[in-house]
Amino acid sequence: MKKTILLMLGLIAGTASFAQTSLALSSDQTPPPEVSITTDQKIRLLVEQQSAKGTVSLRDDAGHVLYTKNVNLEKGLVQTFNVSGLESGIYHLAVVVAGRTVDKSFSVGFKPAQMQVQIED
């Protein structure tokens, strides 16, 4: 009886770990969107090709939507945002694809005679 229970627990644990591995592989097939800063202090968004549509939005820290666009991702997406007109503060760039949201924060600040953009972790 004790061996049977141990065998059943082992099978359940093995099945659970296999299910998690399969789920992780299927959700990681498409890399997440990448956000970077260009040399001229613009925000660059890169989304890999996928057979889906998505939404890109830019919000300020108070949640006000500054930009939103529905996009077709069959050919991927490379989009550059000129943030030079934004006031100092924290902003959020979000990409929603198939109910999954990737939200990246960045801050805009100014040094005397120089704009500084930084991606937050």
Secondary structure as GFF3:
##gff-version 3
##sequence-region A 1 121
A	DSSP	alpha_helix	2	27	.	.	.	ID=ss1
A	DSSP	beta_strand	34	37	.	.	.	ID=ss2
A	DSSP	beta_strand	43	47	.	.	.	ID=ss3
A	DSSP	beta_strand	53	60	.	.	.	ID=ss4
A	DSSP	beta_strand	65	72	.	.	.	ID=ss5
A	DSSP	beta_strand	77	81	.	.	.	ID=ss6
A	DSSP	beta_strand	89	97	.	.	.	ID=ss7
A	DSSP	beta_strand	100	111	.	.	.	ID=ss8
A	DSSP	beta_strand	114	119	.	.	.	ID=ss9
###
